[in-house]
């Protein structure tokens, strides 16, 4: 699995980066129209990864991941090597 760094506009509710609202990937902006699934990896310690399966305005599903320790978003890609 390869994850590529992306820029995300996120909703800030009871915590920072609670859920993605839009993201930029390879020069294109996508609006999140639905969060189809959400899950977590890690515990309550310093490293927790938040995963979101989203449906974007292009009708495609994407897996986004937020790493709170590094305040960084990434997206699962099918590429053999990240660009």
FIKEZA-832210 format. One record per atom (N, C-alpha, C): residue in three letters; x, y, z. Coordinates in pm, whole numbers, plus 50000, padded with zeros to 5 digits. Layout:
<drentis>
ALAXYZ;...
</drentis>
This chain:
<drentis>
UNK500844988250000;UNK500005000050000;UNK500885012450000;UNK500565021549913;UNK501275034249908;UNK500335045549948;UNK500815054150033;UNK500075066150070;UNK500855078250022;UNK500175087249953;UNK500795099249899;UNK500265111449974;UNK501165120450009;UNK500795132650082;UNK499795140849999;UNK498765145950067;UNK497775154650002;UNK497465166350095;UNK496845176650038;UNK496355187950118;UNK494855186050138;UNK494415188450261;UNK493015186350296;UNK492455198450368;UNK491255202350331;UNK490465211850408;UNK489575203350497;UNK489715204850628;UNK489005196150721;UNK488045204150809;UNK487035197150856;UNK486085202750952;UNK486715202051091;UNK486625213051162;UNK487115213651300;UNK485895214551390;UNK485595203751459;UNK484475203551553;UNK485015202551693;UNK484745191451758;UNK485245189551894;UNK486735186651897;UNK487335183751781;UNK488785181951772;UNK489255186851635;UNK490545189151623;UNK491125193651496;UNK491065182451394;UNK490885186151269;UNK490845176651159;UNK489875165051186;UNK488675168751226;UNK487675158651262;UNK487255150251142;UNK487095156851027;UNK486745149450905;UNK487095157950783;UNK487455151550673;UNK487815159150553;UNK486565164750483;UNK486725176850430;UNK485645183050353;UNK486015184150206;UNK487295186150178;UNK487795186350040;UNK489285183350045;UNK489825179549929;UNK491255176549923;UNK491795179349784;UNK493095181849778;UNK493805184049652;UNK494725172249628;UNK494675167249505;UNK495505155749469;UNK495975157549325;UNK497305158249309;UNK497915159549177;UNK497305170749093;UNK497175182349159;UNK496735194349088;UNK495235195849072;UNK494455186849126;UNK493005187849114;UNK492365188649252;UNK491315196849263;UNK490575198449388;UNK489335189449384;UNK489095182149493;UNK487945173349506;UNK487145177649629;UNK485835177349616;UNK484955180049730;UNK484425166649781;UNK484475164649910;UNK483945152349971;UNK482435153849980;UNK481695144749913;UNK480245145349918;UNK479675135450019;UNK480465125150055;UNK479995115350153;UNK481185108450219;UNK481065106050347;UNK482025097450417;UNK481345083950428;UNK481815074250349;UNK481195061150341;UNK481585052250458;UNK482785054250512;UNK483255046150624;UNK484355053850696;UNK484595049750819;UNK485625056250900;UNK486135046151001;UNK487465045751021;UNK488025036751120;UNK489345042351170;UNK489855036151276;UNK491045041051343;UNK492065029851356;UNK493325033851360;UNK494425024451386;UNK495255030651497;UNK495635022551592;UNK496365027651708;UNK495425029051825;UNK495915034651929;UNK495105035952049;UNK494935050252089;UNK494915052352217;UNK494775065852270;UNK496115072352295;UNK497195065952254;UNK498525071252272;UNK498825082052169;UNK500095085452154;UNK500485096452067;UNK500305093551917;UNK500285080751877;UNK500145077551735;UNK498795070951711;UNK497925078551649;UNK496645073151607;UNK496435077451464;UNK496075068151381;UNK495775071051241;UNK494265070351222;UNK493715080851163;UNK492285081451132;UNK492125079050982;UNK491315069350947;UNK491055066050807;UNK489635069950769;UNK489485074650645;UNK488175078450594;UNK488035072850452;UNK486975065250428;UNK486635061650290;UNK485615072050246;UNK486005080250149;UNK485145091250106;UNK484725089349961;UNK483595095249931;UNK483145096249792;UNK483265110849756;UNK484015113449649;UNK484275127149606;UNK483265131349500;UNK483325144049464;UNK482385149449367;UNK482585144049226;UNK483625136149204;UNK483805129449075;UNK483155115549075;UNK482515111749188;UNK481845098849199;UNK482745087349240;UNK484035089849260;UNK484985079249295;UNK485185078449446;UNK485585066349490;UNK485915064349631;UNK487415066049651;UNK487775072149763;UNK489175074149799;UNK489345070649946;UNK490535065649981;UNK490875063050120;UNK491855073950164;UNK491415081950261;UNK492255092550315;UNK492675088650456;UNK493875092950493;UNK494415089650625;UNK494975102250689;UNK494645104250817;UNK495175115450893;UNK496065110251005;UNK497305115051008;UNK498255111751113;UNK498355123651206;UNK497735122551323;UNK497705133651417;UNK499055137251475;UNK499945127451487;UNK501265130051543;UNK502035139951455;UNK501915138551324;UNK502625147351231;UNK501705157651166;UNK500425157751205;UNK499435166751146;UNK499505166050994;UNK499425153850941;UNK499615151550798;UNK498515142550742;UNK498035146350623;UNK497045138450550;UNK497725131350433;UNK497215119750399;UNK497695112450282;UNK496535104550222;UNK496755099450102;UNK495725091850031;UNK496335078949979;UNK495565068149990;UNK495975055249936;UNK495965056049784;UNK497085051949724;UNK497175051849578;UNK497545037849530;UNK497235035249405;UNK497575022449344;UNK498955022549280;UNK499605033849282;UNK500915035249218;UNK501945026049284;UNK502825020849204;UNK503915012749256;UNK504905021549333;UNK505075033849287;UNK505955043349355;UNK505235056449371;UNK505385063049486;UNK504745076249503;UNK505345086449408;UNK504535096049368;UNK505005106649278;UNK505455118649356;
</drentis>
